[in-house]
Amino acid sequence: VYGLRVTGLLLFTFHLSFFTCSLYAGAGNSGASFLRIGPAARAAGMADAFTAIGDDASAITYNPAGLAQIKKGIQGTLTQGFWVENINYQYLAGAMPILKQGVVGAQVMLLNYGDIAEITENADGTPNNLNKKFNANDLAAVVGFARALQPNLMVGAAGKIVMQTIGGTSGSAFAADLGAIYQINPDLKVGAVIQNIGTKIKLDILESGLPMTAKAGVAYLTMDKTLTLALDVGYPFEGGSPSIRPGAEYLYKTSGDMVVALRGGYLLGVGIPEAGMTIGAGVNFKLSGTNMSVDAAYTPYG
């Protein structure tokens, strides 16, 4: 399943990201599965092993503590995804430091499933197409804040409102993410985050919890800071399989100011259809004095 993601980092970087992805929610009993979608092509190329890395506006999704790594200016991220059957996904995030108190961030995520055929079941079990259609969409609005408690310790939190609509039925929930990143030395960081701690979401008579997940990660810079090795482990509280995500990013500087990035990763987990290898690449360059980047990633579809 192919899609297009367009991501922009205002003032410093512009990302144009081509990718494939899965809408698979994973096994378990949680609702609002769209909250599992990772929006950044850089992270996707590394199997989303980003808990200890997240250092731009998309950190509000992976680990809000990472927002504290933004030192100046305003950063913004815009993502547009296209999938089969007219399903589309938009993601908008921004972050900026506030004096010397910390960094604030915000994001809006919207997944629209398009028009869906309304089909019932006859008494004999055969499908009955009513020649009617309905629309379904998911929405999350998020605000977050992060700061460095010490030069090597960053903490962050994000609060979110989650809404789901299917036809004429809708439901909402409130949730929070809590995260931390610790810089052991200039080349080694560890991070941890708990995502989607919140209320249940109810659609008609169906009530389910959000996909609450705990993640821990480590990131190591080597080879004169040209190679980043990362590893994430995740545990879903609402059922499903724990996951292990090793990932890597290699930076190669060409002549001039151009830098080529090569990325790879692997998602491991029992019973996860989208488990497998991920690959990605990117190029960073300057255009009219502005740093630009184009990133691409491929992830398996279960």
Disulfide bonds with the S-S distance in Angstrom:
none
